[in-house]
């Protein structure tokens, strides 16, 4: 099995776009299992430019595949995407597709989205007590809670690589967090965002989510809920809204990922390729002014004196409107025999912080990404994230390779 489950649909090759967008759940619960090895259709590989043509505020390709000629794209605009019954939608694609719907994510819709949360309890934790020379199969004593601290506004200056990830799921609109990361094939001009796998795909009981976007420096001035009601969109989304045109996550997450219990968490990692809702302009990295490198060498906890997690916690006592951070010396956490050992830190951030980046100081003295938030506890005392190794690197490389030279 390959180490990557391919989110087979950049808008730049989206001949299946609107019709297949309704099939964005690679396999819904009725399908029984996710097909991580699914191949793109010939039309998906050869498709036209999705930025050409369109249906009002929906960007569509010039032509749809022959198998989808009877599809009425007006249904997408009218909200029928909310119907996840495969009897009512074509299931021609097994892969991620995400047409751009201008204006869909307005400030009110962003504000009302709920946290995409994953929590575990003590019964889910496996592994022996810390000790010895290996990190694998070990669980260190539970860390003391570290109170999440608000990031100083404006976020564009103090945490420019961090933002919110929004998505539509069978449960409604939800939020995660994400980080702008470097693209080795587009140095200085990256359009890549790292987040958690569960922020783009439901795991073994579901499929790809829809209408996935990234909003860097969301609510840049840390406005209150009341202030946001009157705030213009440029204050809510100071750099604009960036739509995912492609995403990939690990095979392990798609095969094993579960909403509760921590299954799949040790490889709960995904990368988005994004482009602005408004056509043209600079790359995401140029726009926000930075992109973090990723350390895929799975450094031992002994090599990390401190990591700092960032995110937008949305479950009480937080409201999801402001960015927070926790810093702690990481320990080890093992959730079961099928899960490799993860990093764990004390942190009181809640759901909504999922997918947020964990930063450590690299050899250059500058921050590098070493993990993303995957799971936490029911009482919000700690967070855990995957150690980024070969599987995560394969995801990152595949998305970079697909969009080389953008």
Secondary structure, DSSP 8 states (H G I E B T S, - for coil): --SEE-----GGG-TTHHHHHTT-SSS-TTT-S--TT----HHHHH---TTSS-BTTB---S---GGGTT--THHHHTTGGG---TTTS-----S-----BTTSS-HHHHHH-EE---EE-GGG-BSEES-SS--TTEE---------EE--S-HHHHSTTEEEEEEEETTEEEEEEEEEE--TTSTT---EEEE-GGGTB-GGG--B-EEEEEEETTTTT---HHHHHH--HHHHSTT--EEEEEEEEEHHHHHH--SSTTTTGGG--EEEEEEESSSSS--HHHHHT--BEE--S---GGG-S-EEEEE---STT--SSS-EEEEE--EEEB--TTS--EEEEE----TT-TT-EEEEE-TTSSEEEEEEEEEEETTS-EEEE----HHHHHHHHHHHHHTTT-
